[in-house]
Amino acid sequence: MSLVLEVCKGFALDSGAFSFWKRGEPIDWDLYRSFVFEHYQHPGYQFSLIPDVIGGSDEENDELLKQYPLPGGVPVFHQNESLARLKRLVEHYPTVALASTETHIPSYSFDSWMIDCMRVICDEKGKPRCKIHGLRMLNPKIFTGYPLASADSTNVAQNCNNPTQWSGPYKPVNTEVRGAVIIDRIETYQSPAFWEEPKIEQYQLFEAVG
């Protein structure tokens, strides 16, 4: 964290709830709140994710919003929650984070869910009513299709430390350069300013009767 505070232009804070959830471990929300309050006055601080129960109900996550009102706090909307909750979050917060718990994204079900979210978040012209942060959404196949203000993933951390995934005469020589290459590839793309409803062609299938 000391390195982040020293060299990064901006940073956001995440409780690590997804990692704890995958490992089946409890999380200390009070400790996380103390961590946020320790750093939120830094000029590079942008926002922090408000504590959330992955796979929890609307009521459980709404209760955490009341218990942990963090400075610059961003609520998390999960794939299993109601669109009515998303509508409330959009109306009351300047930024909302979208979170999928699917192992591999994008997928058909993920894309379908994101379309439902965009219909709630965006107005009739495709303009988002609030800023959108995409959790685990730094895959260009994802963020180039939606008007995200920001996104995150562990792509760089997972792949820059694995030299076996890199080959050929021009392979990066060390971890730092591999990380820079991945970052450059991500930064080559940009999210759209507006969302356009996808044009879906419908086909009628006929069963052959022999």
NORCOR-V267200 format. One record per run of one state. SS is the DSSP state (2 for helix, 1 for strand, 0 for the rest). FROM is the first residue (numbers start at 1). TO is the last residue. If there is no record, write none. Layout:
BEGIN
{{SS | FROM | TO} {SS | FROM | TO}}
END
This chain:
BEGIN
{{0 | 1 | 1} {2 | 2 | 7} {0 | 8 | 10} {1 | 11 | 13} {0 | 14 | 16} {2 | 17 | 23} {0 | 24 | 28} {2 | 29 | 39} {0 | 40 | 44} {1 | 45 | 49} {0 | 50 | 57} {2 | 58 | 67} {0 | 68 | 72} {1 | 73 | 78} {0 | 79 | 82} {2 | 83 | 92} {0 | 93 | 94} {1 | 95 | 99} {0 | 100 | 107} {2 | 108 | 121} {1 | 122 | 122} {0 | 123 | 127} {1 | 128 | 128} {0 | 129 | 130} {1 | 131 | 135} {0 | 136 | 139} {2 | 140 | 143} {0 | 144 | 149} {1 | 150 | 152} {0 | 153 | 154} {2 | 155 | 159} {0 | 160 | 162} {2 | 163 | 165} {0 | 166 | 174} {2 | 175 | 187} {0 | 188 | 210}}
END
